[in-house]
Amino acid sequence: MQKLHFTRRQTLTGLAVLLAAPAIVGRAAAADFINPFDYGLNSETEGDQSQAIQAAIDAAVTSGKDLLLPSGEYTAQNLQFAGNMRVIGSSRGTYLNSLDGAPVGRVGAGVGFVLDGVTLGGAVDTADLLLEECDEATIRNCSFGGRGVGIGVSNAAATVENCDFFGLGDAAIHSMNGKGLMIRGNRISECGNAGVRIWRSEHGPDRSIITGNRISKIDWKGGGNGQNGNGVNVYRADEVIVSDNVISDCAFSAVRVNGGHNTQIRGNTCTNSGEVAIFSEFEFSGSIVANNIIDGAASGIDITNLDSGGYLATCTGNIVRNITPKSAVNPDTVPVGVYAEADTVVANNTIEKVPGIGIVAGFGPFLRNVVITGNVLSEVNIGIGVTVVQAESRGGAARVTDNLIGKGTTHGIVGMEWQKIVSDDLQRDAGNYPNITVSDNTVL
C-alpha cells in the first residue's frame, strides 16, 4: 500500500485552521449529511476503504445530501464523484491516500461539485484528483502531495482556491482543453516539472485566470529546453490572464506562453528564474506584458519567434533587474533585459544591472515594427541593440526614441548584424539604415 510521501506538517503548511471550514460543516450538519461509517468505513485499518467510501458517495448523490468525511487517514482509489455533489473534510484533518499510485478520485459530468478541506496524495503517473467534463467545480482548502499531478483537468471548468500543493512529482495543476479555470490564492512549492500548466491540444479560447498564487521551487526533472521548469506554462491556450502572482526559483521561466493568443501577464513578482523570467514565444499573438517585477534571471523578458509566427505585443511598465551572466539550464540564453522582434511596443520599463544588453530589437533579419521608447536603463553593458540586417520583405522597421541610458555603459545604442556590433553609435549612424529611426535619446 502506498502512503503519502509528505508529512502532515508539510502538507498543511498553516492550513489546519482553514480546513475546519466551519460555515460549510455547519451547513452540512444542518442538512443531515451522509456519514461514511454507516456504509462500512473502518478507521482502525490501513486497508483499502474504497468500497465503503464509494457507497457513501453514491448515497449522497441519490439523496442529494452532502458527504462529510471523518477525520483520519484512509486508503482509497478511483473513487467516482458525481459532478453535482459536495464533499467536506473534517476540521481535524481528512487524508485520502491512493493505492498503487492510482488517482484518489475522478469527478465526472455535472455542475457544482465541491471538495473542501481534504488532503489527497499517492498518485504516481496520473493526478490525485481528476476533473473530467464537469462544470463549475470548486476545490478549496485542500492539500495535494502525490508523485504525479495534484489536480488534472480535462474539458472541465473549475475554481481552485486556497489549496496547498507540495512536493508533487510533476505539476500542481495540469489542464488540457479546459473550459476556464480560476486558480487563485494557492500555495505551490517544490514540484518536479511545473506549477500550473494551461494547455490545449490545438489553439482555442481557454479563458483561465491564474491570480494571487505563491509558486516556488519548480524543478525540470523531465528535462528539455523549456517544456519543464516553469511556474506558469500556457500552451496554445487563448485569452488567459496570469496576474499578481509571486513566483520564485523556477528552473526555467516564471511565466512561459507558447503559442497563446490574447494573453495578459501583469503584476507578477518573478525572482530567481533559471532562464527567461517571462517568455512569449513561437506562435503567440496579442501578448500584454505589463507592470511585472523581475529580479534575478538569465534573461528578463523575451517576446520572440517572428519566424514561427510570433508577433503583436506590448511590454510596458516592468522592472527588470539583476540579470545573471549565464543560465545554468540553457547555455544558449544570453543576458538581456528585454528582447522583442515583431509588432511590439517596449515602453516605460526600468532596467538595471544587466551584464549584456538592456533592450534588444530583433536578431538578424527577424525584425518588424518595434518601438522602444521612454525606458530608463542603468548599469547595463550596452543600453539598446537593434539589428540592422536588411530585411525589407519583413517590413523590418524600428524606432528608438526618448530613452534614458545611465552612466557605466560601454555603448549606448548599437547596430548589430547577428551577434556582431557594426555600429557602436546608432544615434550617429542611423542615417545609414533607412528602416531604423533613432532620436531624442539621452546617453550619459
N, C-alpha and C positions, 0 to 999 in steps of 0.2 A: 504494500500500500504506500503510495506516495504521500508525503506530508508537505506542508507548506515550507518553502525554502526561505523563510524570513521570520523574524521574531515578532511577537505581538507589539513590543515596544517600537520596532522599526515601522511596522505597517500602520499603526495608529498614528504615530508622529503627531501627537497632540490632538487626535480626532476623538478620543474617548468621550469627551463631553458631548460632542456633536452627534455621536452615534445614538445617544439617548432619544433624539428626535421626539421630545415629549408631546408636541402637538399632534403628531401623526399617530403615535402609540395610543394616546388618549382617545383619538377618533376611532382607531381600530377596536379598542376595548368597548367603547360605547356601541359599536356596530355589531358586537358579538362575532369576533374573529374566529378563524379556523385555527385549531391547536394541533400541531403535528403529532403530539403524544397520543392523541385519540386515534391515530392511524398507524401506530406501531413504532414510532420513533423511540430509540433507546439511547439515553445519554450515558450509559455505563459501558458502551462498547466502542471500539475503534473500527468495527466492521462497516461494510457498505450499508448506508442508510438511504440509498436512492429510492428504493421501493416505497418506504414509508413517507418520505418527503413528497414523492410524486403523487401518492394517494391524497395527501393533504392539499397539494396544488390542484388536483382535479376536483376535489370537494369545494375548494374556494371558487373555482371557475363556475361550477354548477350552481352554487348557492349565491354567487355574487358578493361574497364576503371577502374581507382582507385576510391574508395569511400572515400570522405573526410567528416568526421563527424564534425559538427559545435560545437562551444563552448557551454557550458551549461550542465545541469543535466537532464537526460531523463530516464524515466522508460521503461524498455523493458525486455522481457524474451524469452527464447527458440528461439533466432534468429538462422537461419540456414545459416552459412557462407559456401561458396564453398572453396575447398582446393587449388584453384589456383587464389586467388584474394588478393588485397591489401586494407587494411582499415586503415585510418590515422586520428588521432585526431587533434583537433585544438591546436594552440600554446597557447591559453588562457585556455585550460583545457576542456576535454570532459569526462563526467561522465555518465556511464550507470548503472542504479540501477535495480536489479532484482525485479520482482513482486512475492509475495507469496513464496519467498525462492527458486524459480526455478533457473536453470542456466541462465545467461545472454545470452550465445550463445554456439553453437556447430560448430565445423569445421569438415566437412566430408572428404571423399576421394578426393585426388588430390595432386598436387605438388606445393609448393611455396607460401602457404598462408602467409601473413604478417599482423600483427597487431602492430601499432606503435602509442604510445602517447595517450593511452586511459586508464581511470580508471574504473574498474569493481568491483561490490560488490553486496551483498544482498543474495547470495545463502546460504542455510542452511544445508541441508543433501546431497548436491551434490557440484559441483565445479562452481565457477563463469564462467569459460571457460573450455569447454570440447574439447579435441583434439582426434578425433576418426578416425583411419585408414588413416590419412593424412601423407604425407612425406614432409620433408624439410620445415616445418612450422617455422616461425620466430616470436617470441613475444618479443618486445623490448620497452624500455622506458615507460612501463605500470605500473599501480598500482592495487593491489588487496586487498580487505578487507571484504569479506563475513564471515559468521559464519560457513562455511564448509571448502572446499578446494579452494585455489586460482586457480590453473591450474590442471585439471585432464587429464591424458594421458592414452589412451588405444590403443595398437597396432599402435603407431604413432612414427614418428621421428621429432624432433624439436630442435630449438635453443631458449633458454630463456635467455635474457641478459639485464642487466642494468634496472631491474624492482624492484619495492618495494612491499613487502608482509608484511602487518602489521595487527596484531590482528586477524588472521584467527582462526576460532573456532577449526579446525582440523589441516591441514597441508598446507604449502605454495604450494608445488608441490607433487602430488601423481601420479606415473607412474606404470601402470600394463601392463606387457608384451610389454614394449617399444621396439622401434627399433633403439635406440641410441639417447640419449638426450645430448645436450651440454648446461649445466646450468652454466653460468659464469657471474661474476660481479654483482650479485643481492644482495639486502639488505632484510633480512628476520628477523622479530622480533616479539616476543610475540604471538606465535602460540600455540594453545591448546594442540597438541599432537606430532607434528613433524615439522621439517623444510622441508627436502626433503626426500621422500621415492622412492626408486627404487626397485620395487617388481616384481616378476613373479609367475604365478600360478604353474609352475614347472621349474626345472633347465634348463637354456639355456643361450646362449650369449645375452647380453643386450648392452654392449659396451658404456654405458653412461659415460660422463665426467662431474664431478662437481668440478669446479675450480674457485678460486678467489672471492668467495662469503663471505659476512659477515652474520653470523647466530647467533642470541642471544635470550635468554629468552624463551626457549622451555619448555612448561609445559607437564604434563601427566594426563590431565583431564579424559582420557579414562581408567586410571588405568593400572593394570597389573604389571609384573615384568621385563619389558624391551621392550615390544611391542611399548610402547609410551614413549615420553620424550627424543627423540634423535634428534640431529641436522641433521645428515645424516644417513639414515637407508637403508641398502642394504639387500634384502631378496631373495635368490635363483637366483639372477641375476649375471651372469658371465662377466668377463672382464671389470669391472667397475673401473674407476680411480676417487679417491677423493683426490684432491691436492690443496695446497696453499690457503686453506680457513681459516678464523678467526672465531672460533666457541666458544661461551661463554654461561655460565649459562643455561646449559641444565639439566633437571631434572634427566636424566639417562646418556646417552653417547653422546659425541660429534660426534663420528663415530661408528656405530654398523653394523657389517657384520654378517649376519646369513645365513649360507649355500652358500655363494658366492664362486665361483672358480676364480682363477687368478685375484685377486683384488689388487690394489695398493692404499695404504693410505700413502700419503707422503707430507711432507712440511706444514702440518696444525698446526695452533696455537690453542690449546684447553685449555680453562681456566674455572675453577669452574664447573666441571661436578659433578652431584649428585651421580653417581655410578661409573662404569668403564669408563674412558675417551675414550679409543679406544678398541673395543671389536671385536674379530674374533672368532665366536662360532659355535657350532653344526656342520653341515656337510660341513664346509668350506674346501677348499684346495687351496694351492698356494697363500697365502697372503703375500704381502710385506708391512711391517710397518716401514717406514724409515723417519728420519730427521724431526720428529714432535716435537713440544714443548707442554708439558703437565704441567700446573701449577695450582694445585688445583683440586683434585678429591678424591673419596673414594678409588679408585684403579686406577693405571695408565694404563697399557696395559695388556689385558688378551687374550691369544691365547690358546683355550681350547676345551674341549669336544671330546677327543680321543674316549670315549665310544660311541659317536654318529657318529664317522667317521671323526672328525675334525683333520686335520694333514697338515703338509708341510707349513712352513713359514720362513721368515727372519724378525728379529726385530733388526734394526741397526741404529745407529747414532741419537737416540732420546734423548731428555732431559725430565726427569720426576722429578718433584719437588713438595713439599708441599702437600703431601698426608694427608688426614684427618683421624682421628681415627675411624670414622664410617660413614655410609651412612644414610641420613635422609629418603631415599625412599626404601632401601633394606637392612634390618638388617643382611642379610647373607653375605654381602660384607665385606671382610677383607682388612686392609690396606697393600697393596703390590705395589711395583713399577712396576715390570714386572713379569707375570706368563706365563709359556709355558709348553706344555705337549708332543707333538709328532712331530718328524722330523722337528725340529726348531733350528735355529741358533739365539742366543741372543748375539750380539756383539757390542762393541764400543758405548754403551749407557752411559749416565751420569745421575746418580740418586741421589737425595738429599732430605733429610728431609722426611723420611718415618717412622711413628710410628708403624712399623711392620717389615716385611722382604723386603729387597731391590729387590731381584730376587728369584723366586721360580721355581724349575723344578719338575713338577708332583705332584700328590696327590694320596696317597695310591698306588694301582697298576697301576695307569694311568700315565705311563711314557714310552716314546720310543724315543731314539736317539735325545737327546737335548744337544746342545753345548752352554756353557756360557763362553765367552772369551772376554778379552780386555775391560771390563766395569770398570767404576770408580764410587764408591759408597761412600757417606759421610752422616753423621747424620742419620743413619738408626739404628733401634734397633738390627736387625740381618742382616748381609750382604747378604748371599746366603743360601737358604734352598733347599735341594734335598731329594726327597722321597727315602727311602731305603727299602720300602716294596718290597719283592721279586715278580717279575712278569716276569719270563723268557719267558712265552708264548707270551708276548707282546714285547719282544726284548727291555726290559727296560733299555737301557744304557744311561749314561750321562757323559759328560766331562766338568770339571770346571777348566779352565786354564787361567793364566795371567791376573787375575783381581786384582784391587787395591781397598781395603776396608779401609776407613779412620778411624780416631780415634772416640771414643764415642760409638762404638757398644758393645752390651752385648756379642755377639758371632759373629765370623767372618763367618765361613761356617759350617752349621749344617746338620746332617742327621735326617730325620723325618719319623715317622710312623704315617700316617694321620696327626693329629694336634700335636702330641707329639714329642718332641725333644728326640731322643735316642742316638745321638752323638753330644756333644757340640763342637767338633772339628773334622770335617770330613777330614781335611788335615791329621790329626793324624790317624784317624780310617778307611780311605778309603780302606785299605787292607782287611777289614772285609766284603767288599761288592764288589764282582768281576765285577759287572756291572757298577761301579762308578769309574771314574778317576778324581783325584784332584791333580793338580800340578802347581808349579810356580806362586802361588798367593801371594800377599802381603797383610797382615793384620796388620795394625798399632795399 
